[in-house]
Amino acid sequence: MADNDPTPRTPEDIRKSRNRVLALSLAAFVILVFFISIAKMS
């Protein structure tokens, strides 16, 4: 680990980015299921 890192990642930053990735993937999955169900109905 270099001490001159311009953006040190605190555990809170890591948690925030992981939560953002998790939320985006969950939203993408919901949208995918939504469009598949619409395609099956029509």
C-alpha positions as a printed Julia matrix, in Angstrom:
42×3 Matrix{Float64}:
   0.0     0.0     0.0
   1.46    3.34   -1.06
   1.03    6.22    1.35
   0.86    8.75   -1.51
  -2.42    7.29   -2.84
  -4.5    10.27   -4.05
  -7.82    8.61   -3.13
  -7.49    6.41   -0.04
 -10.44    4.0     0.1
 -12.0     3.96    3.52
 -14.26    1.03    4.44
 -17.21    3.42    4.07
 -16.23    4.23    0.46
 -15.9     0.55   -0.34
 -19.29   -0.15    1.23
 -20.92    2.69   -0.73
 -19.52    1.53   -4.06
 -20.51   -2.08   -3.35
 -24.03   -0.99   -2.44
 -24.25    1.07   -5.65
 -23.17   -1.92   -7.77
 -25.62   -4.17   -5.93
 -28.5    -1.71   -6.44
 -27.7    -1.28  -10.14
 -27.56   -5.01  -10.79
 -30.8    -5.53   -8.86
 -32.52   -2.77  -10.86
 -31.24   -4.26  -14.14
 -32.61   -7.68  -13.12
 -36.02   -6.21  -12.23
 -36.19   -4.32  -15.56
 -35.2    -7.49  -17.42
 -37.96   -9.53  -15.72
 -40.43   -6.7   -16.38
 -39.7    -6.64  -20.12
 -39.77  -10.45  -20.36
 -43.19  -10.58  -18.71
 -44.5    -7.87  -21.08
 -43.13   -9.81  -24.07
 -44.85  -13.0   -22.87
 -48.2   -11.21  -22.43
 -48.28   -9.68  -25.91
